[in-house]
Amino acid sequence: MRRLRLLTPGPVNLHPAALAALAQPQLHHRSPEAGELVRDLRDRIARLAGTAGEAVLLGGSGTAAMEAAVRALLPPGARVWVPVAGKFSERWCEIARAAELVPVCDAYDWGRAVLPEAVPAAPLDGVLLTHSETSTGVLQPLAELAARVRERHPEALVVADVVTSFALAPVRMDAWGLDAVVLGSQKGLMSPPGLAAVVLGPRGLERLRPAGYYLDLARELRAQRRRQTAFTPPINLIEAAAGVMAALESEGWEARFARVRRANERFYALGEASGLAPVPASGAERSPATAAFYLPEGAAYDEASQAFAARGWRVAGGQGPLKGRILRVSAMGYFEPGELERAWRDFAEVIAGLA
Amino acid sequence: MRRLRLLTPGPVNLHPAALAALAQPQLHHRSPEAGELVRDLRDRIARLAGTAGEAVLLGGSGTAAMEAAVRALLPPGARVWVPVAGKFSERWCEIARAAELVPVCDAYDWGRAVLPEAVPAAPLDGVLLTHSETSTGVLQPLAELAARVRERHPEALVVADVVTSFALAPVRMDAWGLDAVVLGSQKGLMSPPGLAAVVLGPRGLERLRPAGYYLDLARELRAQRRRQTAFTPPINLIEAAAGVMAALESEGWEARFARVRRANERFYALGEASGLAPVPASGAERSPATAAFYLPEGAAYDEASQAFAARGWRVAGGQGPLKGRILRVSAMGYFEPGELERAWRDFAEVIAGLA
């Protein structure tokens, strides 16, 4: 059976530059070529994240990078604020607890924007934010939240999950006052999953403390400054992601961001024209990484999913409290010429047949 | 420039089944096909490891699996014995310290076998052993060591690194009394680096405790029993490794082990015929994963390495106290028809020209 093409908000269809890298003979991670790839990808990531700081690559998923960032930047007992408005902000909360921090996890309705007014007045050592909340399709006002944190708690570290905003929307660490962000290979970088990164701003670099072993960012940073890695890295994925970033840079990031945003808005326009309600509440900014809709009353997600599969597409449902209630599609991956047009047409036809 | 072919003891030249898997369109890790791959690879690994227990897959390097096993099986304060006779047994010691165990790290000359008589009499909660010590080329007598531990310390958990013995030599967890072993994708499984596994024997499964977040084996085991993973897994590497295992199984594991052992012995025969002294001490069993030689007096590793590179091969040098003093080659990867014969010929010619 032909493999379904992905309309899921990660993983996504691979960029041809990623597939080309994966077809290469195995590279040894201690070779000069590998060292150059490590340097190249670290530089590209830090530049796109808008920081004078540095990226640290990790073998693992985005969650590995989230945990590494928390443990390396905040000691046990640290008081952190986590506004929870979806599955990934909830994960920050779980990781903070596992790392023995003292998180204040404020719950918001899923689909809502978290407003800067929500930043608590009580003393904080850090905040753990989510830029693009993939589970709801909301792009949280990260710049405004970070600015309010800096104002109220100048010493608190600002850490953000940009897993589904990086390479899809602007992320400006130094300008916005972000001390660390985390990302993964299988979203805007259109590569397979298994590679993640923590990008450290100048203050993040200063505050780094040794923590753990495999996920110890301080150890990795020392190695990566010498174009090495502390342990065997997923070098094939490093080559893939570096190749994709080089290809996207030659297109220009602003053009790429605009293209993905327009493609995603097209899904929203088609869905709303068919009477589907968007998951992001009115007033919440929509993430370019996914278009999320409530299913019509009485429509089952499994049936919708099967209708898409019959046309060759894999889509995503809801997570947590939204499980079974929503449908998510994404235009952030790679599409062959004409493929996205076919996706829009099939999307319109399938949702017209729902309920 | 053509990429060098690998004679290194990991990573290795990719098996065609791995390359075929990597050329596939991206699979979604929550699809039924992905669930079946997770089940298939877990089953194949547990079967080849010789246990009625279960494998847990992890996104990361072999070191990630080492740390996950230590934290999940041994609480802070646990007394563990670590016989250190190379870089990878040294790593067990470092991980045990990072996890706040109380390790007794007994140092042996690198290249020596650790004999069962060395098992200490003082009370122990666990032992951390290394089967194939890749840094020296010694295959430690794992079955005998484990038997002695079981005899002296019936309650102590026996954990072993089989990173460069798995799929290269017999590993019989239940028969030998191993409670957990760790392995990675980039050695005998001839796949890219980035996927690791901890295999738990029946007693390892019983003693599992929650630990950490991303590397929490208990959480992963619960998810993987449902054909899921707790976090986004390196599904492309899971497909690659499962494909390679299926191909090797159809050849038969005993035939594969014998073929790799013979190919490695051929390097030893050629090296010894040229007067090179093997790193494994006399009496120590040689690992099939690498042939390691002391360089002749006055011969520089960099020159040897460059001579191999000029012929299209990448070889490995020494680590730790053996850095600059030894040369390592490996026949554990994939070789095209005639390629291994060419490797032997080039090896003989290059070493004849040393010093």
Interface residues (C-beta under 8 A of the other chain):
Chain A: R3 L4 R5 L6 T8 G10 P11 V12 N13 L14 L19 L22 A23 Q24 P25 Q26 L27 H28 H29 R30 S31 E33 G59 G60 S61 G62 T63 A64 M66 E67 E94 I95 A98 A99 G184 Q186 P192 P193 G194 L195 G212 Y213 Y214 L215 D216 F231 T232 P233 P234 I235 N236 L237 R314 G333
Chain B: R3 L4 R5 L6 T8 G10 P11 V12 N13 L14 L19 L22 A23 Q24 P25 Q26 L27 H28 H29 S31 E33 G59 G60 S61 G62 T63 A64 M66 E67 E94 I95 A98 A99 G184 Q186 P192 P193 G194 L195 G212 Y213 Y214 L215 D216 F231 T232 P233 P234 I235 N236 L237 R314 A316 G333
